[in-house]
Amino acid sequence: MPTSVKAIKYRICGLDDNDVDSSIWSLTVEWRGPGDVWAVKHLSKCYCSDGTWDIEPSPSNRDDEYKATHRFTKHEAMAIALQHYPSLIVNGMWVRDDEDGIGHLVPADGAAQSA
């Protein structure tokens, strides 16, 4: 029997959960504790406080400098993910809602790659 239950990963995605591409067009906010320590991720990349996305090193290679620039409180990480999700472009496509509010992949038409 578990002694505690804790949500350690949140997913931000405009596609339906059953969409085969939903994991690619998602950002995640992942607990990196101990404490209120979270990362904003897109696949293997991790958001940096300077606005760039870096490949996240293995845990044993994450030094204090890396942690200082790639870790946030849960509140900060959720805000970052929600702010950056609308500009997430993968292979020239991004998610946009149709008139019924349903997310679909559409061409990003000249927008810069974000992650």
Protein Blocks (a to p, Z undefined) as FASTA:
>chain_A
ZZbdcdfbdcddfbdfklmklmmmcccdddfbehjdddddehjbccdfkopacddddfkl
mcfklmmmmgccfklmmmmmmmmmmmpcgehiacdddfkopacdddeehpacfZZ
